[in-house]
């Protein structure tokens, strides 16, 4: 019952073996980035309304940091993917 794989499927399996859970990591980056964006928008609106500025400003900074980190990780992941594809 030997099963032969197509070249496309073998290439995809090799790529997954080199970078396991890549799609899961990118999904997490996307979810956290969107969550940080929504949170940042809420805190930005609170600042614009002038409500509870002592807590809203640091929280906005944290949300901006989360979004920035997720953008950095997403780009780093794609840069590593491109570098590994060029080696092949």
Buried (B, 14 or more C-beta within 10 A) or exposed (E): EEEEEEEEEEEEEEBEEEBEEBEEBBEEBEEBBEBBBEBBEBBBEBBEEEEEEEEBEEBBEEBBEBBEBBEEBBEEBEEEBEEEEEEE
